[in-house]
Amino acid sequence: MKSQAITFRRIKDIFVKGLIILMAGCSVVPLVAILYYVFKQGIEAINWDFFTQLPKPVGEVGGGIANAILGSFLIILVASIMSIPFGISIGVYLSEHGETKLSYYTRLVVDALQGIPSIVIGIVIYIWVVKPMGHFSAFSGSIALGIMMIPIIARSTEETLKLIPFSLKEASLALGVPYYKTMLKVIIPSGLSGILSGIILSIARITGETAPLLFTAFGNPFFNFDIQHPIHTMLTPMSSMPLIIFNYATSPYDDWHRLAWGSAFVLLVFVLLLNIITKIASRKWKVQF
């Protein structure tokens, strides 16, 4: 009787393990299918002209997305410059003063901001920035994407710094190191892995966002980058890869569809690389005490 019960439990254990493996495999199938299809369709559009030329007018074959690649880089760069200091500062405050009433409401706002749909953020920035300026601009797009980055960076910074032993800060303060130097040169460098992972994940999060840019950056079929006047450049409409994909995929032209698939391929590869870099960075600078 006892051996039968043990055998029955083993059968249940094998069944549950098999069911878990099956469900895990089923969850991977859509991802593999999407990757395969995008790679298959997009790789055909990849060539030198794709990266170096501007989009051709309607009816002309060829062209590329050089303006969109540069535009995405500039918009994400400015968004990162604006959001990273704010996100890290919020995370440090929440980890240092986690029990205060202000930190409770700050955490609540951060969590709520992370759940707001991107298109809503785009509409808000359109009302707050685009309408007062009187025109679309890459800068307004960077503001929208930067707002989306802040909660991810803040939460990852907070959770990482909570893992650092309090004795490390006490030791630094006991040696006479000022509080601000302790935070900047001891605590934050100790949690570099989590902070860096949050930054990279936030960039990966906003890289493919289209809705906020439709209301802000709007798009531009030309190069409008002027190295001597970078501020003026950011105050003009600018294209990006998500906008190219949206506009070209919904067009009736086969050549534009090809460029859309190529853009999707490049965007997907970039996001995958960012996720791989996040994993490597997390292992390289993992918090260990």
C-alpha positions in Angstrom: 0.0 0.0 0.0 2.8 2.3 0.9 4.7 1.5 -2.3 1.6 2.2 -4.4 1.3 5.6 -2.7 4.9 6.4 -3.5 4.5 5.3 -7.1 1.4 7.4 -7.5 3.2 10.5 -6.1 6.1 9.9 -8.5 3.6 9.6 -11.4 2.0 12.9 -10.4 5.5 14.5 -10.1 6.4 13.4 -13.6 3.1 14.6 -15.0 3.4 18.0 -13.4 7.0 18.4 -14.6 6.0 17.4 -18.1 3.0 19.8 -18.0 5.3 22.7 -16.9 7.8 21.9 -19.6 5.0 21.7 -22.2 3.6 25.0 -21.2 7.0 26.6 -21.2 7.6 25.3 -24.7 4.2 26.6 -25.8 5.1 30.1 -24.5 8.4 30.1 -26.4 6.7 29.1 -29.7 5.1 32.5 -30.5 8.4 34.3 -29.7 10.4 32.0 -32.0 7.7 32.4 -34.7 7.8 36.2 -34.5 11.6 36.3 -34.6 11.8 33.9 -37.5 9.2 35.8 -39.6 10.7 39.3 -38.9 14.2 38.0 -39.7 13.0 36.3 -42.9 11.1 39.3 -44.2 13.5 42.0 -42.9 16.9 40.5 -43.9 16.0 40.8 -47.6 15.8 44.6 -47.3 19.2 45.0 -45.6 22.0 46.4 -47.8 24.4 49.4 -47.7 21.8 51.8 -49.2 19.4 50.8 -46.5 21.6 52.4 -43.9 23.1 55.3 -45.8 20.3 56.7 -48.0 17.1 58.7 -47.4 13.7 57.3 -48.3 12.8 57.6 -52.0 9.7 59.5 -53.1 6.6 57.5 -54.0 7.1 55.6 -57.2 10.9 55.3 -57.0 12.5 52.0 -56.0 15.2 51.8 -53.4 16.2 54.2 -50.7 16.9 53.6 -47.0 16.2 54.8 -43.5 19.3 56.7 -42.6 17.3 59.6 -41.3 15.2 57.3 -39.1 18.3 55.6 -37.6 19.9 58.9 -36.8 16.6 60.3 -35.5 16.0 57.4 -33.2 19.5 57.7 -31.8 19.2 61.4 -31.1 15.7 61.2 -29.5 16.8 58.3 -27.3 20.0 60.0 -26.4 18.3 63.3 -25.2 15.6 61.3 -23.4 18.3 59.3 -21.5 20.2 62.5 -20.6 17.0 64.0 -19.1 15.6 60.9 -17.4 18.6 59.0 -16.0 19.6 61.6 -13.3 16.0 62.0 -12.2 15.4 58.2 -12.1 18.5 57.5 -10.1 17.8 60.3 -7.7 14.2 59.1 -7.1 15.5 55.5 -6.5 18.2 56.7 -4.1 15.6 58.7 -2.1 13.2 55.8 -2.0 15.9 53.4 -0.7 17.2 55.9 1.9 13.8 57.2 3.2 11.5 54.3 2.4 9.3 54.7 5.5 8.3 58.4 5.2 4.9 59.5 4.0 6.5 61.4 1.0 8.3 58.3 -0.1 5.0 56.3 0.0 3.3 58.8 -2.3 6.4 59.0 -4.5 6.5 55.3 -4.9 2.7 55.3 -5.7 3.2 58.0 -8.3 6.2 56.0 -9.9 4.1 52.8 -10.0 1.2 54.7 -11.5 3.4 56.4 -14.1 4.8 53.0 -15.2 1.3 51.8 -15.9 0.1 54.8 -17.9 -0.3 53.9 -21.7 2.3 55.4 -23.9 -0.3 57.1 -26.1 -1.6 59.0 -23.1 1.8 60.3 -22.3 2.1 61.4 -26.0 -1.2 63.3 -25.8 -0.2 65.0 -22.6 3.2 66.1 -24.0 1.4 67.3 -27.1 -0.7 69.6 -25.0 2.1 70.7 -22.7 4.9 71.1 -25.1 3.9 70.8 -28.8 1.0 73.2 -28.7 2.8 76.0 -26.8 5.8 75.7 -29.1 3.5 75.8 -32.2 5.2 72.9 -34.0 6.3 69.2 -33.6 9.8 68.6 -32.5 12.3 65.8 -31.6 12.7 67.4 -28.2 9.1 66.9 -27.3 9.4 63.3 -28.3 12.4 62.9 -26.0 10.4 64.4 -23.2 7.7 61.8 -23.7 10.1 58.9 -23.9 12.1 60.2 -20.9 9.0 60.2 -18.8 8.5 56.6 -19.7 12.1 55.8 -18.7 12.0 57.4 -15.2 9.8 54.8 -13.3 11.9 51.8 -14.7 15.2 53.4 -13.6 13.8 54.6 -10.3 12.4 51.2 -9.3 15.5 49.2 -10.4 17.7 51.7 -8.5 15.6 51.4 -5.3 15.5 47.6 -5.3 19.2 47.4 -6.0 20.3 49.8 -3.3 18.1 48.0 -0.8 20.3 44.9 -1.3 23.4 46.8 -0.1 24.1 46.2 3.6 23.5 49.2 5.9 26.8 48.4 7.6 28.7 49.5 4.4 27.2 53.0 4.7 27.8 53.1 8.4 31.5 52.2 7.9 31.9 55.0 5.4 30.2 57.6 7.6 32.2 56.4 10.6 35.4 57.1 8.7 34.3 60.7 8.4 33.2 60.6 4.8 30.4 63.1 4.1 27.0 61.7 3.4 26.9 62.9 -0.3 30.3 61.3 -1.0 29.2 58.1 0.7 26.2 57.9 -1.6 28.1 58.9 -4.8 31.4 57.0 -4.2 30.3 54.0 -2.1 26.6 53.1 -2.3 25.7 53.9 -5.9 28.9 52.3 -7.3 28.1 49.2 -5.2 24.7 48.9 -6.9 26.0 49.7 -10.4 24.7 46.4 -11.8 21.1 47.0 -11.0 21.2 50.6 -11.9 22.8 49.9 -15.2 20.4 47.1 -15.9 17.4 49.4 -15.3 18.9 52.1 -17.6 19.4 49.6 -20.4 16.0 48.0 -19.9 14.3 51.5 -20.0 16.1 52.3 -23.3 14.9 48.9 -24.7 11.4 49.8 -23.5 11.2 53.1 -25.3 13.1 52.1 -28.5 10.1 50.6 -30.2 7.5 53.2 -28.9 5.5 54.7 -31.7 2.4 56.3 -30.2 4.2 59.1 -28.2 6.2 60.1 -31.3 3.1 60.4 -33.5 2.0 63.3 -31.2 5.4 64.8 -30.7 8.3 64.1 -33.2 5.8 63.5 -36.0 8.5 62.5 -38.6 10.6 64.0 -41.3 11.7 62.4 -44.6 15.0 64.4 -44.7 18.2 64.8 -42.7 17.8 67.7 -40.4 20.9 67.2 -38.2 23.2 70.2 -37.9 26.2 69.5 -35.6 26.8 73.3 -35.2 23.2 73.9 -34.0 22.2 70.8 -32.1 19.5 72.6 -30.2 17.9 73.8 -33.4 18.0 70.3 -34.7 16.1 69.0 -31.7 13.4 71.7 -32.1 12.4 70.4 -35.5 10.3 67.4 -36.5 12.4 64.2 -36.8 11.9 60.7 -38.1 12.5 57.5 -36.1 12.4 53.8 -36.9 9.1 53.2 -35.1 7.5 56.0 -37.2 9.0 54.6 -40.4 7.6 51.2 -39.6 4.1 52.6 -38.8 3.9 54.9 -41.9 5.4 52.4 -44.4 3.6 49.3 -43.1 0.2 51.0 -43.6 1.1 52.3 -47.1 -0.1 50.6 -50.3 3.4 50.4 -51.8 5.4 47.2 -51.9 8.8 48.9 -51.7 7.7 50.8 -48.6 6.6 47.5 -47.1 10.1 46.2 -47.7 11.6 49.1 -45.9 9.2 48.6 -43.0 10.2 45.0 -42.6 13.9 46.0 -42.8 13.3 48.6 -40.1 11.5 46.1 -37.9 14.5 43.7 -38.3 17.0 46.4 -37.3 14.8 47.5 -34.4 14.4 43.9 -33.2 18.1 43.2 -33.4 18.9 46.4 -31.4 16.4 45.5 -28.6 17.8 41.9 -28.4 21.3 43.3 -28.1 20.2 45.6 -25.3 18.7 42.7 -23.4 21.9 40.6 -23.9 24.0 43.6 -22.7 21.8 43.8 -19.6 22.4 40.2 -18.8 26.1 40.5 -19.2 26.2 43.7 -17.1 24.2 42.1 -14.4 26.6 39.2 -14.1 29.7 41.3 -14.4 28.8 43.9 -11.7 26.5 41.7 -9.6 26.0 43.0 -6.0 27.8 40.5 -3.7 28.4 40.9 0.0 
